Amino acid sequence: MQEIFDRMTVKDGVSWNTVISGYANCRMGEESVRFYKLMLRDGSGNLNRITFSTMLILSSSLSCIVLGKQIHGQILKLGFQAYVFVGSPLVDMYSKSGLMVEAKRTFEEMSERNLVIYNTMISGLLRCGMVEDSKHLFNEMPEKDSISWTAMVTGLTRNGLVREAVDIFREMRYENLNIDQYTFGSVLTACGGLLALQHGKQIHAYIIRTDYKDNIFVGSALVDMYSKCGSIRHAEKVFKQMVHKNIVSWTSLLVGYGQNGLSEEAMRIFCEMQRNGVEPDEFTLGSVISSCANLASLEDIEDSHKLFNEMHIKDEVSWTALVSGYAQFGKANQTIDLFERMLDNDLKPDGVTFIGVLSACSRAGLVEKGLKHFQSMIKEHSIVPIHDHFTCMIDLLSRAGRLQEAKEFIGRMPFQPDAIGWATLLSSCRLHCNVEIGEWAADSLVKVEPHNPASYVLLSKIYAAKGKWDDVARLKYDMRRRGMRKEPGYSWIKFKNKVYIFSADDRSNQYSDRIYEELERLNSRMIDEGYVPDTSSILHDVEQAEKIKMLGHHSERLAIAFGLIFIPPGLPIRVVKNLRVCGDCHNATKFISKIVQREILVRDAVRFHLFKDGTCSCEDFW
């Protein structure tokens, strides 16, 4: 192309623009800029609106605002600012760079505005979070097309206003406008964010009546919507009915399985995807690593690390997935080592990465390291902390027994903790039997979530540990009066593709007699090994013998006994519990792992616990 251009004796605007746009389309930005400068030297008479439009679009794609401003200066100098064809890419360039003052000024200075520049301005406002301005401009538009409506649906969804996005979609349908794959994709994303399954089903029914029922993009969005709404079987059905599948549709189902706690299914679909010749991208591999990390086995996190090492390109998503996986297992040193290697590779951590790092520090009691990384997140990486980061810090300080420091930290926060933050503090007050701060945390939790029983239950445990039974009775009465119940504890274990669920003192299982016999046998051997029951968590003022009996029949112990009976020797016992493992069951499981010489992995509401040879991977700090 350049050789032919160089041989030309006369070069007009068309030939110059052809070379400039040709290099730009081939992503050879530097060559485009070089020829633009040569064009300027050749004479400004050849410059036209196409030249400026091409260079502005190039400036946006290169994220080079300096070049864009230089082009803007030349546009003003040569009098091209009135052209809508030039104004639209100018507005787009400034808005993509976050310079909305310049974008609005350019828009307002346009003597004539067409539909394209209105749509560009609305998209720019929404991209920068200026929702009210975008609504105002949308309402005053002299005419709207399907692109205008789609821009609003997409922008509102990205700004978290998913209910408004669904409402805009409804209005769009009433206007009988053409709805394309991008509109469907955005509104289905909104339904997924709202967990609005019924709305999503209605849109699905509408899609079936259109030409987009076999569209890959729309099919993938449907899989994603159903997955986020917890209807994974509907997601599977949509996926199976898709005529054509690509990396996006396969990854949508894989991520859906992971989001719904079906990590083994996620791994299965990953293998099936490879058998079908679909090459995974970096996002897919990051999702697989997350699913590996969530499987109830330490070998799975090791497998995910091997997979990570085999990746040719490791981006922020894959690094963060692995950091978060090790953090869930409480492997603080490995988590921090991975994080530091990530920084050494010049990758920028985001807020999710730091949640993994901070939670690892809190679970291992690395207070000073946690404080250092929190400050680094703000000062060095310019990340504004959200509730999750502050909750990690509350957990870091209070779990280590530094409850007064945690209270002072809360006082310096820019906003009050959410329910999880207060419950975290209250849980540590229970652990360290601090009545004063515990009462403050409980009162604060009640104000945030008046119907959350956690404040009453955790405070009751603090009172029970102190022997303050009158206060325990008062809280129980208040719970009954308010119609609240303590969330029952459940544990479940999988055997031969069937899930067995247990609750405390559960005798509904067909194998209950064998399970309780196994527990009695284990209990005798545990006592011989030096096990002493810890009854401090029992909220009933009953005899010690009765308390010990109640402890011995907690749901996780029933699930473990079931596993020991039916899962072949040499294989690990994997149990999941919906609540935090109590201190006595944690201690008892250590004894059991030593007696039976089996690996027992318990995933509770807080973290993974790997019991082996009488020890736990959490090192008794959880």
DRENTORPA-301660 format. One record per residue (C-alpha): x, y, z. Coordinates in steps of 0.001 Angstrom, whole numbers, plus 524288, in hexadecimal, padded with zeros to 5 digits. Each point is the difference from the previous one (the first is absolute). Layout:
BEGIN
XYZ
...
END
This chain:
BEGIN
800008000080000
80A94809C3803D8
8083D7FC597F41D
7F4D5803287F6C0
7FD3680C9880771
80E45804487FF25
800047FE287F128
7F438808ED7FE67
803CD80D2F7FA09
7F396806BC804A2
7FA887FCE480D5D
7F2708050280370
7F7ED7FF0780C7C
7FA4F7F2E27FC11
80D597F9887FE59
80551805C980CB1
7F3DC7FB9280788
800DA7F2657FA06
80DE27FE2080525
7FCFF805E380D67
7F3A47F7DF80209
806B17F3E57FA6E
80ABD8007D80A39
7F5FC8031480A7F
7F7BC7F42D7FC40
80C3D7F779800BE
8027B8052A80DD4
80C52806DC7FB9E
7FD1380C9A80710
80D97805C97FF66
800217FEDB7F128
7F29D806877FF30
804E380B6C8082D
80C70800FB7F7D3
7F860800F57F34E
7F692809BE80612
80BA5808BC8032B
8052C7FE517F210
7F29B803D17FB00
8007A80C7D8080D
80D358037B7FA23
7FAD87FD117F264
7F59E80A5A801BA
7F3A9801B580810
7F7B8800B57F3B9
7FF077F1347FFC2
7FAF27FF0D80DF7
7F17E7FD2A80110
7F5F27FB01809AF
8037B7F1C97FD14
80E378029B803B3
7FC51805EC80D0C
7F5D47F58F802DB
80A067F52D7FD66
80A3E8066C808A4
7F66C8023580B27
7FB897F1E27FF99
80E5D7FBFB8000B
80291808C280BD5
7F4E97F93980741
804BA7F24F7FC8F
80DD98037680463
7FAE0806E880C4D
808C580B4E7FBD9
7F8F980C3D804A9
80BDD808847FCEE
7FF0A7FC7B7F194
7F149801DD80077
8014680DAC8058C
809F0803767F588
7F6857FB737F589
7F535807D68068A
8088C80C2B7FF70
802357FE267F176
7F1547FDD97FE05
7FD3780D2280670
80AF4806A97F871
7FAE67FB507F2E3
7F1938021280323
7FB397F1ED80001
7F9CA8009280D83
7F24E801ED7FAAB
7FFF37F2ED7F8DE
7F7D47F5D280715
808467F57C7F979
80BA88057B8078F
7F8C2803CB80C64
7FB307F240802F4
80DA17F99B800BE
804B280BE6807C7
7F5627FDE380A3D
802D57F1727FFFF
80EA780220801E2
7FE638095680B74
7F5B77F7A8806C8
8082B7F3997FEB3
80B1C8076780690
7F6EE8045680B00
800EC80E5D7FBE8
7F17E802AD80074
8016880EC88015C
806C5800637F2B8
7F6547F6357FA4B
7F4368081C80467
8063980CA27FB36
8026C7FA097F293
7F20B7FAEA7FF88
7FA1280D07803FC
80836807907F61E
7FAA47F80E7F4B3
7F6FB808B77F7FC
7F92F7F3F97FA96
7FE1D7F3208070D
7FBA07F37E7F9C7
7FBA77F320805DA
80DD77FA7A7FFBA
805EE80A9F80886
7F49E7FF3C8099C
802267F1508014B
80EB18020580184
7FDEB80A1780AB2
7F6457F77B80765
8093C7F4557FF70
80B2980891804DC
7F8268055280B6F
7FBE87F26380420
80DD87FAD57FE73
8049880A5E809B4
7F4EA7FD7880995
7F8AA80CA87FD21
7F2D57F93980017
7F71380BA3802C8
80650807FD7F515
7FE1B7F4AD7F69A
7F1997FEA6803C1
7FDDC80E897FDF5
806837FFBC7F29E
7F8A37F3A77FC1E
7F2F98064380367
802D080C6F7F855
8048C7F90E7F38F
7F7D0804587F446
7FFF37F1F67FB12
804D77F2E9804FF
803BE7F37C7F924
802907F2588050C
80E44803A780274
7FB9D80AE98094B
7F7737F6B0807CC
80A597F55380010
80A25809D1804D8
7F7278031680B9D
7FD5F7F19F8030E
80E857FCC47FF4B
8048A80C1280770
7F6317FEA280B0E
803BC7F1B080185
80E788034A800DC
7FD0480A5380A49
7F8C27F62F80872
7F27E805A37FD20
7FB1F7F3177FAFF
7F1A58020D8036D
7FFB780CA47F838
806B37F8EF7F4BF
7F51B7F5DC7FFB7
7F5CA80AEB8004C
80699806D37F46C
7FFC67F3107F890
7F1607FEE280275
7FDD080DC07FABA
8084E7FC947F432
7F7107F4837FD0A
7F3FF808AD80105
806258090E7F5DF
801027F4557F69D
80E4F802EF7FD87
8098C7F65D7FA3E
806927F86C80B0C
80D317FA3F7FC85
8095E7F67F80677
8069780AD3807DB
7F31880474805DC
7FC727F219803AF
80D837FDD0805A1
7FF3B80C2E80884
7F2547FDB58053C
803117F1BF80312
80C118049D80774
7F6FC809318077B
7F6AB7F4D280346
80B757F7E9804D8
8048A80B38808A5
7F2418017E80591
7FE557F147801A3
7F371802B77F886
7FD897F24E7FAF9
7F1E3802507FBEC
8039780C2B7F830
80B0B7F85F7F9D1
7F6CC7F4F87FC3E
7F692809B97F9C6
80B11805CD7F7ED
804367F2357FC57
7F2317FD327FB31
8007280C797F7ED
80D567FC497FA4F
7FA907F2E47FB80
7F64E8077D7F766
80AE8807E17F97F
80B0D7FD757F67B
809A57FFFD80B79
7FBF67F2F3805EB
80BF27F9757F9F3
8094780B83801E8
80C7E7FC0380721
8013880D0780717
7F1E77FF87804E3
800F37F1988038E
80C228028680830
7F91B80B58806CF
7F47E7F7028032A
8092B7F5D2805DA
8064E80AB080835
7F2E4805878047E
7FA8F7F2D78043C
80CB47FCB880703
8000C80CB0807BC
7F1B97FDDB803A6
803AE7F2BD805A0
7F8A17F87B7F57A
80B8B7F8247FB0F
7F7807F55D7FA06
7F97680A217F735
80DA5804CE7FC6D
803D47F21E7FC51
7F3CB7FE727F7B7
8028980C997F87A
80E197FC0A7FDE4
7FC4B7F28D7FAC4
7F60D805F57F6A6
809A7809B57FA43
8027D7FCBD7F1BC
80D568068980029
809158016480B9A
80C6F807E7801A9
809B5802ED80AD9
7F679809CE80611
7F4AB7F66A80103
8089C7F51580585
805FA80954809E1
7F28580533803E9
7FBB57F26880424
80D097FD1B8068F
7FF3880C8D807E8
7F1B97FD178030B
8037B7F2F58060B
80A72806A780827
7F69A80AAE80481
7F63A7F5B18046B
80A007F830807BE
800DC7F50A7F5F1
80EAF800287FE98
800C97F1D57FBA2
7F642802D87F523
8083180BC37FC1B
80BCD7F7387FEA8
7F80A7F6387F80E
7FB5E80A5F7F668
80DFF804EB7FEB3
804837F26B7FBED
7F4737FE977F6BE
8031E80D387FA32
80DDF7FBA67FCF5
7FB277F3337FA18
7F7AF8082C7F6CD
80C038073C7FB44
7FCB280D1280665
80C6A806998049D
7FE4C8068E80D4E
803A580E4980154
805D8806A080BEC
7F2AB802FD805FA
7FBE27F1C37FEA9
80C7F7FB3B8065E
7FE4B809DA80B02
7F24A7FAA48025B
805287F20A8000B
80A3F803BF80A0F
7F54A805EF8088F
7F7E87F3917FEE0
80BCF7F79680376
802508088C80BDE
7F1F37FE5280481
800297F1367FF83
800D27FA1880D7E
80DA97FAB97FE6D
80D7D80588801D6
8048D7F85C7F3E6
7F688807C97F7FC
806A580CEC80371
80CF87F9827FC8E
7FA3B7FBA17F2EE
7FB7880DD47FD5F
80DD0804D680297
805507F6337F61C
7F601804B67F61E
803EA80DF6802E0
80E557FCCD7FD8F
7FC787FA397F2BD
7F94780C777FB80
807D38073C7F5A7
7FA0180D2880370
7FC87802E680E14
7F79E80C0A801F8
7FA88806A280C0D
7F3FB7F7107FFF7
807CE7F352800A2
809768054C80A52
7F4AA804EA80846
7F8D67F2F77FECF
80BD57F8A18052C
80290809FC80ACD
7F1C27FED28044F
800AC7F11E7FF85
80BA47FF408092C
7F9BD80A4A808B7
7F3CC7F7818018C
808857F4EE804E8
8064080945809BA
80D6C7FE2D7F9E8
8047780DB780311
80E557FEAF7FC84
7FD047FA247F29B
7F58980A5B7FDB6
8093080B338030E
80B067F9BC7F834
7F7197FEED7F416
7FB9F80E12801DA
80DF9804E98006B
8035C7F8127F3D7
7F4488061D7F962
8056D80D9280306
80D8A7FBDF7FB35
7F9AE7FC877F2F3
7FB1C80E207FED9
7F1C47FBF780126
7F6A08092A806C4
7F8177F9EC80B0B
7F1F0804288019E
7F6DB8008680B8E
7FCE37F1757FF08
80E727FC8B8008F
80190807B080C90
7F4137F97A8060E
807327F3117FE34
80CA48055E805C5
7F973806A280BA6
7F7697F44A8031F
80BFE7F71F7FFA4
806DE808E8809AE
7F42A80014808FE
7FE9A7F13A7FFB2
80E477FE1A8037D
800E680ACE80A37
809C6807EF7F805
7FB3D80CFA8052E
80B8F808A17FC7E
800CA7FA987F22C
7F17A8021A7FE54
800EA80E1380499
80B66802597F6B3
7F8D27FA747F43B
7F3B1807BB80337
807BE80CB47FFF0
8070F7FBCF7F391
7F2FA7FD747F95B
7FBB180DFC8027D
80CAF8079C7FE80
807A47F85E7F5CC
7F5297F9FA7F7DA
7F5A980AC280172
7F5387F63F80323
7F4A680591807CD
7FC4D7F62180A9D
7F22F7FA997FFFD
7F8827F8EF80ABE
806E17F30E7FD32
80D81805F080234
7FBD98066980CBB
7F9C87F34D8048F
80CE97F8FB7FD80
806E580A198087E
7F5EE7FEDA80AD1
801EA7F1507FF77
80ED5801707FFD2
800548080380C83
7F4DE7F9E78079C
803507F1DC7FCEC
80D9F8028B80595
7F9BE804F380C9F
802DA80E5E7FD1C
7F1BC80371801FA
8022C80DE0804D5
8082C802E17F3E3
7F5307FA547F79C
7F63D80910806A0
808DC80BB67FDA4
801E67FBCF7F1CE
7F13C7FFDE7FE29
7FF7D80DBF8058A
80966804A07F543
7F8A87F97C7F4E1
7F95D809217F61B
7F3557F87880204
7FA577F691809E0
8028E7F1627FE28
7F5987F7F87F947
7F96E7F45F8068B
80B517F6F17FCA8
809B88097680619
7F880800FF80CCD
7FDCC7F14780061
80E967FDF27FDDA
803498088C80BAC
7F57A7F99380848
804F97F26E7FC8B
80DA6803AD804B1
7FA46805AE80C74
7F9CC7F2AD80246
80D127F9737FD67
806FB808DE809CB
7F461801318097A
7FFBF80EEE7FF5E
7F29D803FC8052D
8016580EC77FED1
803F5800E57F1AE
7F7597F4497FD07
7F3F580742804E0
803D680BF37F7E6
801CB7F7A17F3CE
7F32A7F8D280259
7F85B80CBA801B4
806288054D7F385
7FCA97F39B7F888
7F1DF800D280473
7FF2680DE97FA9A
805237FB9E7F2B2
7F8267F35E7FF30
7F5367FFCB80A51
7FB857F25B7FC25
80D677F99F7FF81
800AC7F5E780B10
80EF8800097FFC9
800BA80B6D80980
7F7DC7F8BA80A1A
806787F2B97FE06
80E0A804D8800A4
7FD6A808D280BAC
7F9277F4A1806BB
80C557F7E77FE4E
8081180AB280673
7F6918007580B72
7FFB17F119800E0
80ED67FF508007F
7FF9B809A580B54
7F51D7F851806BA
7F66C80B657FEA7
7F40F7F7577FE09
7F61080AA08031D
80532807E57F495
7FF927F3F57F74B
7F1C07FDDA803CC
7FCC380E537FD3C
805BB7FF287F25C
7F8C37F35E7FD2B
7F3558067C8043C
802B980BB87F72A
802717F6D77F486
7F31F7F8E580236
7F8BF80CE38016C
8058C804E37F311
7FD1C7F3197F927
80E617FD087FD7D
8066B7F2B780004
80E357FC05800A7
804747FB217F2C2
800E87F13B80148
80D107F9C57FD29
800FB7F6577F4C5
80B297F7DC7FADC
8002F7F8277F394
808A97F5C77F9E4
7FFF57FA107F253
8008F7F15F7FDB8
7FDB47F90A7F2FC
7FA8980C567F995
7F60F801D880ACD
8005A80AAA80A5F
7FCBD7FC4380E16
7FBD680B33808E7
800AA7FFB980EE5
7FB4B808E180AE9
803377FF4880E79
7FA617F3DA806C9
7FAFD7FB8F7F2B1
7FABA7F21B7FFB4
7F8C7800B97F316
80AE57F9787F849
7FDC47F1A47FCFE
80D877FD1F80557
7FE29807A480CC1
802467F444808E6
80D337FD367F9BC
8039480E7C80030
7FD4A8018780E92
8072F7F36280305
80BBF805467F896
7FF6780CBF807BA
7FF9A7F8B280CFD
80BBD7F7DF7FBFD
8077E80C1B7FBC9
7FC5F8076580C55
8059D7F561808C1
80CC67FFD77F874
800A880EE580002
7FEBD8006480EDA
80AF47F60C80102
8085B809057F78C
7FD7C80B948091A
7F40B8067E7FA0B
7F89C808ED8096B
7F2CD8057C7FB37
7FEB780ED67FF6B
7F1FB80358803AE
8018480ECE8001C
7F814801887F378
7F3E57F91B80559
7F511809F480210
7F8487F7C48099E
801438004080EC5
800007F13880184
808827F5D480680
80DD97FDFA7FABC
7FCED7F22B7FB98
7F4AB804E77F7D2
8088F80A8A7F9E9
80A377F5DC7FC33
7F5717F78E7F9C5
7FAFC80B997F81E
80DB9802FB7FB10
802687F2067FBC1
7F49C8001E7F66F
8030A80C667F844
7FD4D7FF067F16A
80E377FFAE7FB90
8030E7F49280901
7F4917F8437FA5B
804D0802E17F231
80DF97FC1580385
7FB4C7F33F80622
7F8117FD1A7F3B3
80C208025E7F7C6
808547F70680855
7F6097F51C7FE65
7FDD6800DE7F164
80B6C806F67F97C
80AFE7F6257FD38
80C7A800CC80829
80A8F8087D7FA40
7F669809D77FA4E
7FDCF80D12806CB
7F34F8033780700
7FA3A80CA07FA83
7F57D8071B807B6
7F97780D2B7FDC8
7F9158079D80ACD
7F75E80C0B7FEC0
8047A805ED80CF6
80D0B801FA806B5
805A37F3A38061B
7FF3C8010280EC5
80C5D7FF3F80819
7FCE87F2C2805C3
7FCF27F99C7F2D4
80C84805C87FA9A
807BC7FA0A80B26
7F8CC7F3027FEF7
802927FF037F153
80E8A8018D80282
7FF6B7F45680931
7F7EB7F8167F63A
80995802937F4D5
80B0B7FAC580870
7F8807F414804E4
7FB057FB647F2BD
80BD6804D67F84B
7F7388067B7F5F4
8005C80D557F9BF
7F39D8079680362
7FCF180C9D7F8FF
7F518808A58054A
7FB5C80C077F899
7F8628087F8098B
7FA3B80D957FE53
80D2C8063E802BB
80A8D7F7D37F980
805B07F2A57FCB1
805377F76D80AF5
808E17F4C17FC32
801777F68D80B77
80B327F66D7FF63
807C07F88880A68
7F9A18079580B18
8027780D9C7FA74
7F840809B67F7DC
804D6808567F4B3
7FA7C80C26806BF
8098B7FDD980B3B
7F47F8021480963
7FE6280E0D7FB7E
7F2ED801F97F95D
END
